[in-house]
């Protein structure tokens, strides 16, 4: 049996959702069994159409922070949250 990882996502903040999904996809890429346990505010991101609507944890800057993070992710060729899921 291969190695396993479980990620507990208790926040619905966009940057934390990105982090959890990137770590999960990395684990899957190296052959590990990976799962994410969504709890508390993380559950809010599982509603249809709500995955990318979460705020940023510390650097929201009146909404500019989300735009800056999305631009950086696009520039680094990081898949959108919908595809990472």
Biotite code that builds the C-alpha atoms (Angstrom):
import biotite.structure as struc

atoms = struc.array([
    struc.Atom([0.000, 0.000, 0.000], chain_id="A", res_id=1, res_name="UNK", atom_name="CA", element="C"),
    struc.Atom([1.349, 3.466, -0.934], chain_id="A", res_id=2, res_name="UNK", atom_name="CA", element="C"),
    struc.Atom([1.717, 6.503, 1.240], chain_id="A", res_id=3, res_name="UNK", atom_name="CA", element="C"),
    struc.Atom([-1.349, 8.565, 2.080], chain_id="A", res_id=4, res_name="UNK", atom_name="CA", element="C"),
    struc.Atom([-1.934, 12.184, 2.951], chain_id="A", res_id=5, res_name="UNK", atom_name="CA", element="C"),
    struc.Atom([-4.991, 13.939, 4.337], chain_id="A", res_id=6, res_name="UNK", atom_name="CA", element="C"),
    struc.Atom([-5.306, 17.716, 4.269], chain_id="A", res_id=7, res_name="UNK", atom_name="CA", element="C"),
    struc.Atom([-7.776, 19.436, 6.589], chain_id="A", res_id=8, res_name="UNK", atom_name="CA", element="C"),
    struc.Atom([-9.029, 22.666, 5.021], chain_id="A", res_id=9, res_name="UNK", atom_name="CA", element="C"),
    struc.Atom([-10.843, 24.681, 7.670], chain_id="A", res_id=10, res_name="UNK", atom_name="CA", element="C"),
    struc.Atom([-10.720, 28.028, 5.871], chain_id="A", res_id=11, res_name="UNK", atom_name="CA", element="C"),
    struc.Atom([-12.547, 29.264, 2.811], chain_id="A", res_id=12, res_name="UNK", atom_name="CA", element="C"),
    struc.Atom([-9.916, 31.865, 1.976], chain_id="A", res_id=13, res_name="UNK", atom_name="CA", element="C"),
    struc.Atom([-8.854, 31.689, -1.665], chain_id="A", res_id=14, res_name="UNK", atom_name="CA", element="C"),
    struc.Atom([-5.118, 31.478, -0.969], chain_id="A", res_id=15, res_name="UNK", atom_name="CA", element="C"),
    struc.Atom([-5.579, 28.628, 1.508], chain_id="A", res_id=16, res_name="UNK", atom_name="CA", element="C"),
    struc.Atom([-7.826, 26.702, -0.903], chain_id="A", res_id=17, res_name="UNK", atom_name="CA", element="C"),
    struc.Atom([-5.174, 27.141, -3.610], chain_id="A", res_id=18, res_name="UNK", atom_name="CA", element="C"),
    struc.Atom([-2.478, 25.903, -1.222], chain_id="A", res_id=19, res_name="UNK", atom_name="CA", element="C"),
    struc.Atom([-4.435, 22.795, -0.218], chain_id="A", res_id=20, res_name="UNK", atom_name="CA", element="C"),
    struc.Atom([-5.294, 21.877, -3.807], chain_id="A", res_id=21, res_name="UNK", atom_name="CA", element="C"),
    struc.Atom([-1.738, 22.432, -5.055], chain_id="A", res_id=22, res_name="UNK", atom_name="CA", element="C"),
    struc.Atom([-0.317, 20.251, -2.266], chain_id="A", res_id=23, res_name="UNK", atom_name="CA", element="C"),
    struc.Atom([-2.931, 17.572, -2.981], chain_id="A", res_id=24, res_name="UNK", atom_name="CA", element="C"),
    struc.Atom([-2.164, 17.559, -6.710], chain_id="A", res_id=25, res_name="UNK", atom_name="CA", element="C"),
    struc.Atom([1.556, 17.367, -5.954], chain_id="A", res_id=26, res_name="UNK", atom_name="CA", element="C"),
    struc.Atom([0.990, 14.346, -3.732], chain_id="A", res_id=27, res_name="UNK", atom_name="CA", element="C"),
    struc.Atom([-1.117, 12.682, -6.429], chain_id="A", res_id=28, res_name="UNK", atom_name="CA", element="C"),
    struc.Atom([1.590, 13.401, -9.016], chain_id="A", res_id=29, res_name="UNK", atom_name="CA", element="C"),
    struc.Atom([4.161, 11.420, -7.011], chain_id="A", res_id=30, res_name="UNK", atom_name="CA", element="C"),
    struc.Atom([1.821, 8.483, -6.555], chain_id="A", res_id=31, res_name="UNK", atom_name="CA", element="C"),
    struc.Atom([0.459, 9.173, -3.081], chain_id="A", res_id=32, res_name="UNK", atom_name="CA", element="C"),
    struc.Atom([-3.157, 8.729, -2.159], chain_id="A", res_id=33, res_name="UNK", atom_name="CA", element="C"),
    struc.Atom([-4.429, 12.195, -1.225], chain_id="A", res_id=34, res_name="UNK", atom_name="CA", element="C"),
    struc.Atom([-7.668, 13.613, 0.091], chain_id="A", res_id=35, res_name="UNK", atom_name="CA", element="C"),
    struc.Atom([-8.885, 16.943, 1.410], chain_id="A", res_id=36, res_name="UNK", atom_name="CA", element="C"),
    struc.Atom([-11.273, 17.139, 4.329], chain_id="A", res_id=37, res_name="UNK", atom_name="CA", element="C"),
    struc.Atom([-13.287, 20.370, 4.032], chain_id="A", res_id=38, res_name="UNK", atom_name="CA", element="C"),
    struc.Atom([-14.586, 21.626, 7.359], chain_id="A", res_id=39, res_name="UNK", atom_name="CA", element="C"),
    struc.Atom([-16.076, 24.812, 8.830], chain_id="A", res_id=40, res_name="UNK", atom_name="CA", element="C"),
    struc.Atom([-15.574, 27.730, 6.388], chain_id="A", res_id=41, res_name="UNK", atom_name="CA", element="C"),
    struc.Atom([-13.845, 25.478, 3.872], chain_id="A", res_id=42, res_name="UNK", atom_name="CA", element="C"),
    struc.Atom([-17.244, 23.882, 3.207], chain_id="A", res_id=43, res_name="UNK", atom_name="CA", element="C"),
    struc.Atom([-18.469, 27.190, 1.786], chain_id="A", res_id=44, res_name="UNK", atom_name="CA", element="C"),
    struc.Atom([-16.118, 26.791, -1.190], chain_id="A", res_id=45, res_name="UNK", atom_name="CA", element="C"),
    struc.Atom([-17.806, 23.528, -2.209], chain_id="A", res_id=46, res_name="UNK", atom_name="CA", element="C"),
    struc.Atom([-21.043, 25.265, -3.200], chain_id="A", res_id=47, res_name="UNK", atom_name="CA", element="C"),
    struc.Atom([-21.534, 25.454, -6.965], chain_id="A", res_id=48, res_name="UNK", atom_name="CA", element="C"),
    struc.Atom([-19.796, 28.540, -8.348], chain_id="A", res_id=49, res_name="UNK", atom_name="CA", element="C"),
    struc.Atom([-18.261, 29.508, -4.982], chain_id="A", res_id=50, res_name="UNK", atom_name="CA", element="C"),
    struc.Atom([-14.821, 27.902, -5.283], chain_id="A", res_id=51, res_name="UNK", atom_name="CA", element="C"),
    struc.Atom([-12.951, 31.043, -6.367], chain_id="A", res_id=52, res_name="UNK", atom_name="CA", element="C"),
    struc.Atom([-15.136, 33.551, -4.526], chain_id="A", res_id=53, res_name="UNK", atom_name="CA", element="C"),
    struc.Atom([-13.457, 33.353, -1.142], chain_id="A", res_id=54, res_name="UNK", atom_name="CA", element="C"),
    struc.Atom([-11.570, 36.332, 0.287], chain_id="A", res_id=55, res_name="UNK", atom_name="CA", element="C"),
    struc.Atom([-7.823, 36.379, 0.856], chain_id="A", res_id=56, res_name="UNK", atom_name="CA", element="C"),
    struc.Atom([-6.573, 35.642, 4.345], chain_id="A", res_id=57, res_name="UNK", atom_name="CA", element="C"),
    struc.Atom([-4.356, 38.652, 5.084], chain_id="A", res_id=58, res_name="UNK", atom_name="CA", element="C"),
    struc.Atom([-3.791, 40.692, 1.943], chain_id="A", res_id=59, res_name="UNK", atom_name="CA", element="C"),
    struc.Atom([-7.246, 41.468, 0.605], chain_id="A", res_id=60, res_name="UNK", atom_name="CA", element="C"),
    struc.Atom([-6.573, 45.225, 0.159], chain_id="A", res_id=61, res_name="UNK", atom_name="CA", element="C"),
    struc.Atom([-10.195, 46.092, -0.655], chain_id="A", res_id=62, res_name="UNK", atom_name="CA", element="C"),
    struc.Atom([-10.397, 43.352, -3.282], chain_id="A", res_id=63, res_name="UNK", atom_name="CA", element="C"),
    struc.Atom([-7.146, 44.181, -5.096], chain_id="A", res_id=64, res_name="UNK", atom_name="CA", element="C"),
    struc.Atom([-5.325, 41.330, -3.386], chain_id="A", res_id=65, res_name="UNK", atom_name="CA", element="C"),
    struc.Atom([-7.533, 38.698, -5.035], chain_id="A", res_id=66, res_name="UNK", atom_name="CA", element="C"),
    struc.Atom([-6.888, 40.222, -8.452], chain_id="A", res_id=67, res_name="UNK", atom_name="CA", element="C"),
    struc.Atom([-3.134, 40.303, -7.830], chain_id="A", res_id=68, res_name="UNK", atom_name="CA", element="C"),
    struc.Atom([-3.061, 36.659, -6.679], chain_id="A", res_id=69, res_name="UNK", atom_name="CA", element="C"),
    struc.Atom([-5.104, 35.531, -9.690], chain_id="A", res_id=70, res_name="UNK", atom_name="CA", element="C"),
    struc.Atom([-2.750, 37.425, -12.036], chain_id="A", res_id=71, res_name="UNK", atom_name="CA", element="C"),
    struc.Atom([0.324, 35.865, -10.404], chain_id="A", res_id=72, res_name="UNK", atom_name="CA", element="C"),
    struc.Atom([-1.220, 32.395, -10.623], chain_id="A", res_id=73, res_name="UNK", atom_name="CA", element="C"),
    struc.Atom([-2.023, 32.933, -14.310], chain_id="A", res_id=74, res_name="UNK", atom_name="CA", element="C"),
    struc.Atom([1.515, 34.191, -14.978], chain_id="A", res_id=75, res_name="UNK", atom_name="CA", element="C"),
    struc.Atom([2.984, 31.105, -13.229], chain_id="A", res_id=76, res_name="UNK", atom_name="CA", element="C"),
    struc.Atom([0.688, 28.818, -15.291], chain_id="A", res_id=77, res_name="UNK", atom_name="CA", element="C"),
    struc.Atom([-1.095, 27.498, -12.193], chain_id="A", res_id=78, res_name="UNK", atom_name="CA", element="C"),
    struc.Atom([-4.377, 25.840, -13.114], chain_id="A", res_id=79, res_name="UNK", atom_name="CA", element="C"),
    struc.Atom([-7.566, 27.515, -11.891], chain_id="A", res_id=80, res_name="UNK", atom_name="CA", element="C"),
    struc.Atom([-9.194, 26.109, -8.767], chain_id="A", res_id=81, res_name="UNK", atom_name="CA", element="C"),
    struc.Atom([-11.925, 24.392, -10.781], chain_id="A", res_id=82, res_name="UNK", atom_name="CA", element="C"),
    struc.Atom([-9.314, 22.333, -12.653], chain_id="A", res_id=83, res_name="UNK", atom_name="CA", element="C"),
    struc.Atom([-7.264, 21.597, -9.547], chain_id="A", res_id=84, res_name="UNK", atom_name="CA", element="C"),
    struc.Atom([-10.371, 20.159, -7.921], chain_id="A", res_id=85, res_name="UNK", atom_name="CA", element="C"),
])
